[in-house]
């Protein structure tokens, strides 16, 4: 599970294979080869963390510029919406005991510095389903997602196990 969650390419494939909504993820070569690209795109290292090396490309020239500067660069569909961090508590039997979504209000170096707890059934159900499919736990599993204007939750960016929750 740790390898899967630390490699954003593998995370994307896993989420898609299991029916979760997630931003389309491409290699730089695939993105540059698109006949009808849909800018903006979100670029980041596939093995990155804490928002280091992230950039938004608004056109082909910016995509090429940032791709040369971001190590292990992947290209993702840009998702507009409220970003949430979700903590999922899993007991020693592998049962989800609690799901707590927090809307991110402010971040510093990729970490939430200000947020508000929200109760959103769609986010809570998607997070619980993901943790169950992963077979993650015991401990606190942290998931990041977006809630779009259409009210859909899109699992994105980082699905990670907190330090005490790795198998």
N, C-alpha and C positions, 0 to 999 in steps of 0.2 A: 504494500500500500504506500509506503514512504516513497519508493521510486516513482510510482505512478503520480503521486501528488506533487513531486518536486520537478517533474518534467511536464511543462504546459502542453507539449505536443501530445504526450500520452494521455494527459487529463482530457484534452479535447476529444480524442478518439474514444476514450472510455465513456465520456458523457453522452456523446452522439450514439454510440453502440447501445446504450441503455435507455435511450429515449428522453434524455434531459435536454432542455433548451440551453444552448450555449453559443457564444459568438463563433462564427466561422473563423477558423484558424488556418493560415496558409504559410508556406515558406515564402521568402522574398522572391524567389524565382517564379513561383506560382502566381503571386500577386502582380508582378511585373508582366506576366504573360496573359493576364485577363484581357479579354476584348472590350469589356465594358466595366471597368473598375467603378466601385461605389465609394468614393472618398467621403469623409475622412476615414483613415485606418489608424488603429492603435498598434504601435510597434513596441516590442519589449524583448528581453532575452528569454528564451524558453526555460532557462534555469535560474531566472532572476528572482529577487525578493525585495521587499521594502521600497518598491517603485523605482529602484535604481535602473537607469538606462531606458526608461519609458519615454515615448514621444508620440505625438499625433502628426500624421502626414496628411496634408490637405490636397496634394496632387502628386503626380508621378515624380517630379523633381525632388520634392521633399522626401518621398518614399526612398528614392535612391540615396539621397544625402544621409538620412538617418540610418538606413540599412548598412552603410559603410562604417558607421560609428558605433553601432550597438552590437556587441558580441553575441553570437548565437541568436540572432534576430528572428523573430516570428512576426507575422502580420495578422491582426485580428480585426474583424468587423467592429466598428466603433458603436458602442451601445450607449444610448442616451437614457438616463433614468436615475432614480435615487439608488445610491449604492448602500448595500447592507452587509454587515458582518453578522454571521449566525453562529452561535455557540450551541453545540449539541452534546449533552451529557449522556454517556453510555456506561451502563453498569458492567460488572465483571461477567455477567451472563450474556452480554452483547445486546441487552435491551436498551432502547432509547428511553431515558427517563425525563428529559426536559429539553426543550428547544427554545432558545432566546435570541430573536432577531433584534439588531440595533441598527438604526439608520445612521450612516456616517454624516456628521455635520462638518467636521474638520479633521484633516489628517496632517501629520508631519512625518516625513521620510517613510511614507507608506503605512504608517501605524495610526490608528484612530486616536486623536487627542480630545475629540468631543463628539458625543453621540447621544441618541435618545432611543430607549427601548420601545419597540412597537410590537403589537400583536397582529400579525398578518397570517391568516390561515394558509394561503398559497405558498408563502415563503417557508412557513413551518413544515408543511407537508412535503415540499420538495427537498428540504434539508434532511428531514427524517428519512425519506426514501433513499436519498443518496448515501447517507451513512449506513443504512441497512444493506444496500447493494455492495458497498465497499467492504462490509464486514469489519468496520472500524471500531476501535475501542479496546479495552475500557479507557475511560477518561473523557476529556473535553476535545471534541473535534470542531475545528473552526472552518467555516465555509464563507466565501464572499459571493455576493450576487447583486444583480440590479433588478429593480422593479421599474418596468417601463410604463409609459403613459397608458398603454392598453391594459395595464394591471397584470402583466405577465412577469413572472420571475425568470431571470436568465442567469444560470450559474456561470460564473466567469472568473477569470483571472487566477484565482488561487483557491484550491481546496487543500487544506493542510491539517495535519494532526498536530495538536499541541504537544509539547515535549513529553508529557507523561502518558500520551495516548498511542504511542507507536507500537506496532507488533514487530 
